[in-house]
């Protein structure tokens, strides 16, 4: 009996010491301090610390604390809103995206996990951001997009606020078919005026380029040329302004030229590749802004640590 007591006593001391070490972990309790509540879900100090590390290795810049809080808040709003529309990626979906990311980095998922852990980042931190990106993409492309329509004015405002001056000078590609109502040279002014009136009347009948082809190819003393595609830089500013005001499929106002009375059928108008990229970037930011406004998201300071 006397030989077992010191042994048991030493074990008890060891257990107590270990417990004190675990309980005395002040940083752990601090990490679980709730900083914000978003739709009933907490954002803790640990969440902010982890995301700050992840953002740092992604951008090589130390993010501002409030920016990280805003980022985490937006993600929680997106995920909750997505569930309303049946968008809720499974763990398998997220793991596949995680694996795809590692493949793009030319490493295995296990190596990616080890790399993150080596920098003090839990893999779940990255997977949480992956999930938010997945649901946001689904929201933008799917049903929710209709309730967040982005107008050209909104996109221009976002671009301007972000200093994207190039957005203000958008370039377009115009697909058009020139049309001429022929007026013989030397014709009296009355003949020219009559053809102008005829052109105005014909404008009201044309709603598509197919209409224009069917109409003018069968008309005497009229011609419609094959379609041509020009960019904003290729055409005079006066014509460009007319084309910008003309609905797709309709005709520009008639203009008297040496050949007679000319119009242009506008078959298509779309931004050039560089403009589309800029607009998509600004539109996505605008959608994000509109979604945040549409939700009553509140990130309030917790009254006390939890």
Secondary structure as a PSIPRED ss2 file (coil, helix, strand):
# PSIPRED VFORMAT (PSIPRED V4.0)

   1 X C   1.000  0.000  0.000
   2 X H   0.000  1.000  0.000
   3 X H   0.000  1.000  0.000
   4 X H   0.000  1.000  0.000
   5 X H   0.000  1.000  0.000
   6 X H   0.000  1.000  0.000
   7 X H   0.000  1.000  0.000
   8 X H   0.000  1.000  0.000
   9 X H   0.000  1.000  0.000
  10 X H   0.000  1.000  0.000
  11 X H   0.000  1.000  0.000
  12 X H   0.000  1.000  0.000
  13 X H   0.000  1.000  0.000
  14 X H   0.000  1.000  0.000
  15 X H   0.000  1.000  0.000
  16 X H   0.000  1.000  0.000
  17 X H   0.000  1.000  0.000
  18 X H   0.000  1.000  0.000
  19 X H   0.000  1.000  0.000
  20 X H   0.000  1.000  0.000
  21 X H   0.000  1.000  0.000
  22 X H   0.000  1.000  0.000
  23 X H   0.000  1.000  0.000
  24 X C   1.000  0.000  0.000
  25 X C   1.000  0.000  0.000
  26 X H   0.000  1.000  0.000
  27 X H   0.000  1.000  0.000
  28 X H   0.000  1.000  0.000
  29 X H   0.000  1.000  0.000
  30 X H   0.000  1.000  0.000
  31 X H   0.000  1.000  0.000
  32 X C   1.000  0.000  0.000
  33 X C   1.000  0.000  0.000
  34 X E   0.000  0.000  1.000
  35 X E   0.000  0.000  1.000
  36 X E   0.000  0.000  1.000
  37 X E   0.000  0.000  1.000
  38 X E   0.000  0.000  1.000
  39 X C   1.000  0.000  0.000
  40 X C   1.000  0.000  0.000
  41 X E   0.000  0.000  1.000
  42 X E   0.000  0.000  1.000
  43 X E   0.000  0.000  1.000
  44 X E   0.000  0.000  1.000
  45 X H   0.000  1.000  0.000
  46 X H   0.000  1.000  0.000
  47 X H   0.000  1.000  0.000
  48 X H   0.000  1.000  0.000
  49 X H   0.000  1.000  0.000
  50 X H   0.000  1.000  0.000
  51 X H   0.000  1.000  0.000
  52 X H   0.000  1.000  0.000
  53 X H   0.000  1.000  0.000
  54 X H   0.000  1.000  0.000
  55 X H   0.000  1.000  0.000
  56 X H   0.000  1.000  0.000
  57 X H   0.000  1.000  0.000
  58 X H   0.000  1.000  0.000
  59 X H   0.000  1.000  0.000
  60 X C   1.000  0.000  0.000
  61 X C   1.000  0.000  0.000
  62 X C   1.000  0.000  0.000
  63 X C   1.000  0.000  0.000
  64 X C   1.000  0.000  0.000
  65 X H   0.000  1.000  0.000
  66 X H   0.000  1.000  0.000
  67 X H   0.000  1.000  0.000
  68 X H   0.000  1.000  0.000
  69 X H   0.000  1.000  0.000
  70 X H   0.000  1.000  0.000
  71 X H   0.000  1.000  0.000
  72 X H   0.000  1.000  0.000
  73 X H   0.000  1.000  0.000
  74 X H   0.000  1.000  0.000
  75 X H   0.000  1.000  0.000
  76 X H   0.000  1.000  0.000
  77 X H   0.000  1.000  0.000
  78 X H   0.000  1.000  0.000
  79 X H   0.000  1.000  0.000
  80 X H   0.000  1.000  0.000
  81 X H   0.000  1.000  0.000
  82 X H   0.000  1.000  0.000
  83 X H   0.000  1.000  0.000
  84 X H   0.000  1.000  0.000
  85 X C   1.000  0.000  0.000
  86 X C   1.000  0.000  0.000
  87 X C   1.000  0.000  0.000
  88 X C   1.000  0.000  0.000
  89 X C   1.000  0.000  0.000
  90 X C   1.000  0.000  0.000
  91 X H   0.000  1.000  0.000
  92 X H   0.000  1.000  0.000
  93 X H   0.000  1.000  0.000
  94 X H   0.000  1.000  0.000
  95 X H   0.000  1.000  0.000
  96 X H   0.000  1.000  0.000
  97 X H   0.000  1.000  0.000
  98 X H   0.000  1.000  0.000
  99 X H   0.000  1.000  0.000
 100 X H   0.000  1.000  0.000
 101 X H   0.000  1.000  0.000
 102 X H   0.000  1.000  0.000
 103 X H   0.000  1.000  0.000
 104 X H   0.000  1.000  0.000
 105 X C   1.000  0.000  0.000
 106 X C   1.000  0.000  0.000
 107 X C   1.000  0.000  0.000
 108 X C   1.000  0.000  0.000
 109 X H   0.000  1.000  0.000
 110 X H   0.000  1.000  0.000
 111 X H   0.000  1.000  0.000
 112 X H   0.000  1.000  0.000
 113 X H   0.000  1.000  0.000
 114 X H   0.000  1.000  0.000
 115 X H   0.000  1.000  0.000
 116 X H   0.000  1.000  0.000
 117 X H   0.000  1.000  0.000
 118 X H   0.000  1.000  0.000
 119 X C   1.000  0.000  0.000
 120 X C   1.000  0.000  0.000
 121 X C   1.000  0.000  0.000
 122 X C   1.000  0.000  0.000
 123 X H   0.000  1.000  0.000
 124 X H   0.000  1.000  0.000
 125 X H   0.000  1.000  0.000
 126 X H   0.000  1.000  0.000
 127 X H   0.000  1.000  0.000
 128 X H   0.000  1.000  0.000
 129 X H   0.000  1.000  0.000
 130 X H   0.000  1.000  0.000
 131 X H   0.000  1.000  0.000
 132 X H   0.000  1.000  0.000
 133 X H   0.000  1.000  0.000
 134 X H   0.000  1.000  0.000
 135 X H   0.000  1.000  0.000
 136 X H   0.000  1.000  0.000
 137 X H   0.000  1.000  0.000
 138 X H   0.000  1.000  0.000
 139 X H   0.000  1.000  0.000
 140 X H   0.000  1.000  0.000
 141 X H   0.000  1.000  0.000
 142 X C   1.000  0.000  0.000
 143 X H   0.000  1.000  0.000
 144 X H   0.000  1.000  0.000
 145 X H   0.000  1.000  0.000
 146 X H   0.000  1.000  0.000
 147 X H   0.000  1.000  0.000
 148 X H   0.000  1.000  0.000
 149 X C   1.000  0.000  0.000
 150 X C   1.000  0.000  0.000
 151 X C   1.000  0.000  0.000
 152 X H   0.000  1.000  0.000
 153 X H   0.000  1.000  0.000
 154 X H   0.000  1.000  0.000
 155 X H   0.000  1.000  0.000
 156 X H   0.000  1.000  0.000
 157 X H   0.000  1.000  0.000
 158 X H   0.000  1.000  0.000
 159 X H   0.000  1.000  0.000
 160 X H   0.000  1.000  0.000
 161 X H   0.000  1.000  0.000
 162 X C   1.000  0.000  0.000
 163 X C   1.000  0.000  0.000
 164 X C   1.000  0.000  0.000
 165 X H   0.000  1.000  0.000
 166 X H   0.000  1.000  0.000
 167 X H   0.000  1.000  0.000
 168 X H   0.000  1.000  0.000
 169 X C   1.000  0.000  0.000
 170 X C   1.000  0.000  0.000
 171 X C   1.000  0.000  0.000
 172 X E   0.000  0.000  1.000
 173 X E   0.000  0.000  1.000
 174 X E   0.000  0.000  1.000
 175 X E   0.000  0.000  1.000
 176 X E   0.000  0.000  1.000
 177 X E   0.000  0.000  1.000
 178 X E   0.000  0.000  1.000
 179 X E   0.000  0.000  1.000
 180 X E   0.000  0.000  1.000
 181 X E   0.000  0.000  1.000
 182 X E   0.000  0.000  1.000
 183 X C   1.000  0.000  0.000
 184 X C   1.000  0.000  0.000
 185 X C   1.000  0.000  0.000
 186 X C   1.000  0.000  0.000
 187 X C   1.000  0.000  0.000
 188 X C   1.000  0.000  0.000
 189 X H   0.000  1.000  0.000
 190 X H   0.000  1.000  0.000
 191 X H   0.000  1.000  0.000
 192 X H   0.000  1.000  0.000
 193 X H   0.000  1.000  0.000
 194 X H   0.000  1.000  0.000
 195 X H   0.000  1.000  0.000
 196 X H   0.000  1.000  0.000
 197 X H   0.000  1.000  0.000
 198 X H   0.000  1.000  0.000
 199 X H   0.000  1.000  0.000
 200 X H   0.000  1.000  0.000
 201 X H   0.000  1.000  0.000
 202 X H   0.000  1.000  0.000
 203 X H   0.000  1.000  0.000
 204 X C   1.000  0.000  0.000
 205 X C   1.000  0.000  0.000
 206 X C   1.000  0.000  0.000
 207 X C   1.000  0.000  0.000
 208 X C   1.000  0.000  0.000
 209 X H   0.000  1.000  0.000
 210 X H   0.000  1.000  0.000
 211 X H   0.000  1.000  0.000
 212 X H   0.000  1.000  0.000
 213 X H   0.000  1.000  0.000
 214 X H   0.000  1.000  0.000
 215 X H   0.000  1.000  0.000
 216 X H   0.000  1.000  0.000
 217 X C   1.000  0.000  0.000
 218 X C   1.000  0.000  0.000
 219 X C   1.000  0.000  0.000
 220 X C   1.000  0.000  0.000
 221 X C   1.000  0.000  0.000
 222 X E   0.000  0.000  1.000
 223 X E   0.000  0.000  1.000
 224 X E   0.000  0.000  1.000
 225 X C   1.000  0.000  0.000
 226 X C   1.000  0.000  0.000
 227 X C   1.000  0.000  0.000
 228 X E   0.000  0.000  1.000
 229 X E   0.000  0.000  1.000
 230 X E   0.000  0.000  1.000
 231 X E   0.000  0.000  1.000
 232 X H   0.000  1.000  0.000
 233 X H   0.000  1.000  0.000
 234 X H   0.000  1.000  0.000
 235 X C   1.000  0.000  0.000
 236 X C   1.000  0.000  0.000
 237 X H   0.000  1.000  0.000
 238 X H   0.000  1.000  0.000
 239 X H   0.000  1.000  0.000
 240 X H   0.000  1.000  0.000
 241 X H   0.000  1.000  0.000
 242 X H   0.000  1.000  0.000
 243 X H   0.000  1.000  0.000
 244 X H   0.000  1.000  0.000
 245 X H   0.000  1.000  0.000
 246 X C   1.000  0.000  0.000
 247 X C   1.000  0.000  0.000
 248 X C   1.000  0.000  0.000
 249 X C   1.000  0.000  0.000
 250 X C   1.000  0.000  0.000
 251 X E   0.000  0.000  1.000
 252 X C   1.000  0.000  0.000
 253 X C   1.000  0.000  0.000
 254 X C   1.000  0.000  0.000
 255 X E   0.000  0.000  1.000
 256 X E   0.000  0.000  1.000
 257 X C   1.000  0.000  0.000
 258 X C   1.000  0.000  0.000
 259 X C   1.000  0.000  0.000
 260 X E   0.000  0.000  1.000
 261 X E   0.000  0.000  1.000
 262 X E   0.000  0.000  1.000
 263 X E   0.000  0.000  1.000
 264 X E   0.000  0.000  1.000
 265 X E   0.000  0.000  1.000
 266 X E   0.000  0.000  1.000
 267 X E   0.000  0.000  1.000
 268 X E   0.000  0.000  1.000
 269 X E   0.000  0.000  1.000
 270 X E   0.000  0.000  1.000
 271 X E   0.000  0.000  1.000
 272 X C   1.000  0.000  0.000
 273 X H   0.000  1.000  0.000
 274 X H   0.000  1.000  0.000
 275 X H   0.000  1.000  0.000
 276 X H   0.000  1.000  0.000
 277 X H   0.000  1.000  0.000
 278 X H   0.000  1.000  0.000
 279 X H   0.000  1.000  0.000
 280 X H   0.000  1.000  0.000
 281 X H   0.000  1.000  0.000
 282 X H   0.000  1.000  0.000
 283 X H   0.000  1.000  0.000
 284 X H   0.000  1.000  0.000
 285 X H   0.000  1.000  0.000
 286 X H   0.000  1.000  0.000
 287 X H   0.000  1.000  0.000
 288 X H   0.000  1.000  0.000
 289 X H   0.000  1.000  0.000
 290 X H   0.000  1.000  0.000
 291 X H   0.000  1.000  0.000
 292 X H   0.000  1.000  0.000
 293 X H   0.000  1.000  0.000
 294 X H   0.000  1.000  0.000
 295 X C   1.000  0.000  0.000
 296 X C   1.000  0.000  0.000
 297 X C   1.000  0.000  0.000
 298 X C   1.000  0.000  0.000
 299 X C   1.000  0.000  0.000
 300 X E   0.000  0.000  1.000
 301 X E   0.000  0.000  1.000
 302 X C   1.000  0.000  0.000
 303 X C   1.000  0.000  0.000
 304 X C   1.000  0.000  0.000
 305 X C   1.000  0.000  0.000
 306 X C   1.000  0.000  0.000
